[in-house]
Amino acid sequence: GDHSQAESLFERALALAEKTLGPRHPVLAEYQQNLGNFYSRRKRFSEAEPLLKRAHHMKAQSYFPDHYLIADSLSALGNLFSSTNRAAEAQPLLERALRINEKVFGSEHPKMIDPHFDLARCAFVLGNHDQSETHLTRALALAEKVLGPEHPTLLSLLSTAVRFYKQTQKPDKAVEMEARHKAAKERATERAQTPSQLGPFEPERVTTTSRPRVPGDTEAHEHESQPERIPRPRIRVPEPAPVSKSQTDEDERPNFFGFTIFLTPIVLVICHLLWPEIAVLKYATAIVAFFFVFLCLTEFRGRLQGETEFILHYGWMTLTLIPGVTLFWFYGWIAAAWVLGGYAAVCTLSGLSHRSWKRRAGFSESAVVIRPISG
């Protein structure tokens, strides 16, 4: 293929996504990972690593820990480390990716083939041949069960298994795998020569990521194949409106809304100390405290569930008022001021942008999150 054109398209897609969505949008991580994976396949590891690390960090900030997109970024980083003589660093990442995929998709899903193969490759590099054989055998069994006995992915895995057993001095196993590979290849050839019985609107099987090589592999793969997945419809998304310079620079503007919130408890405390006889200040502090207790708990809930937009639920709002009322009832305005100051400090230290504050205030520019369609 034309790798230079592919690189140009990946870079242009990333630049457009960053300009349109902003530098902190979680969807941007998918574009960064796509470009990083491209560099990794071209063995440009020094360029791939920072992109893959940024993509994983952004996903970790945007999604809950067991999200399947987290598993994707962990696998990408793990495979990069395996390819750069850092298999010891790669193994925990790949093991976590396997656990997440198994939890999300189940142990018998085609998506489990790649994680098992990745761990087999990593264990081989570390010299743990027993563990490598376990994962390779599991990947073979899954491919044969869920993809079929003549699927290209199974052919590729069988070819890899032949080389694995030859390198680990197990000739009997190597002969067995060679026989299975030959039989599967013959079945695939016969099927290719048989006229298709598919109807005019029945889709062929769709494949995903290509099989990586095992260490020491000097032969080209006979089939660059991929595990099966359900095809997704391609939805045409209208071109976004041009982004003006004022909109582009919005994230760089000072967070005046955040500064205002940070100053609120200070002003209230000073006013109360100057004029303690004014009861209105005390009650105003309590009301504001209720609001910020609600914001603080909702922020925490959103982070746990991987929500990137604020969703205000009346029931949740009612529940979050309870600790605020309790604080004020027992400890008075001092506790309320601490709630305000603590929340403002957390928000300031976490570096929430002007646009992020607008979303939390309910002024979201769009309720639709557009995700790139891969493959």
DAVEN-V214583 format. One record per backbone hydrogen bond with DSSP energy under -0.5 kcal/mol. CO is the residue of the C=O (numbers start at 1). NH is the residue of the N-H. Records with the same first field share a line. If there is no record, write none. Layout:
CO=NH  NH
This chain:
1=3
2=6
3=7
4=8
5=9
6=10
7=11
8=12
9=13
10=14
11=15
12=16
13=17
14=18
15=19
16=20
17=21
18=22
22=25
25=28
26=29
27=30  31
28=32
29=33
30=34
31=35
32=36
33=37
34=38
35=39
36=40
37=41
38=42
39=44
40=43
43=45
44=47  48
45=49
46=50
47=51
48=52
49=53
50=54
51=55
52=56
53=57
54=58
55=59
56=60
57=61
58=62
59=62  63
64=67
67=70  71
68=72
69=73
70=74
71=75
72=76
73=77
74=78
75=79
76=80
77=81
78=82
79=83
80=84
81=84  86
82=85
86=89  90
87=91
88=92
89=93
90=94
91=95
92=96
93=97
94=98
95=99
96=100
97=101
98=102
99=103
100=104
101=105  106
102=106
106=109
109=112
110=113  114
111=115
112=116
113=117
114=118
115=119
116=120
117=121
118=122
119=123
120=124
121=125
122=126
123=127  128
124=127
127=129
128=132
129=133
130=134
131=135
132=136
133=137
134=138
135=139
136=140
137=141
138=142
139=143
140=144
141=145
142=146  147
143=147  148
148=151
151=154  155
152=156
153=157
154=158
155=159
156=160
157=161
158=162
159=163
160=164
161=165
162=166
163=167
164=168
165=170
166=169
170=174
171=175
172=176
173=177
174=178
175=179
176=180
177=181
178=182
179=183
180=184
181=185
182=186
183=187
184=188
185=189
186=190
187=191
188=192
189=193
190=194
191=194
199=202
201=203
206=229
214=217
216=218
223=225
225=211
227=208
229=206
233=235
234=236
235=237
242=244
244=248
245=249
247=250
248=251
249=252  253
250=253
254=256
255=259
256=260
257=261
258=262
259=263
260=264
261=265
262=266
263=267
264=268
265=269
266=270
267=271
268=272
269=273
270=274
271=275
275=278
277=279
278=281  282
279=283
280=284
281=285
282=286
283=287
284=288
285=289
286=290
287=291
288=292
289=293
290=294
291=295
292=296
293=297
294=298
295=299
296=300
297=301
298=302
299=303
300=304
301=305
302=306  307
303=306
310=312
311=313
313=317
314=318
315=319
316=320
317=321
318=321  322
319=322  323
320=324
321=325
322=326
323=327
324=328
325=329
326=330
327=331  332
328=332
331=334  335
332=336
333=337
334=338
335=339
336=340
337=341
338=342
339=343
340=344
341=345
342=346
343=347
344=348
345=349
346=350
347=352
348=351
353=357
354=358
355=359
356=360
357=361
358=363
359=362
368=370
369=371
372=374
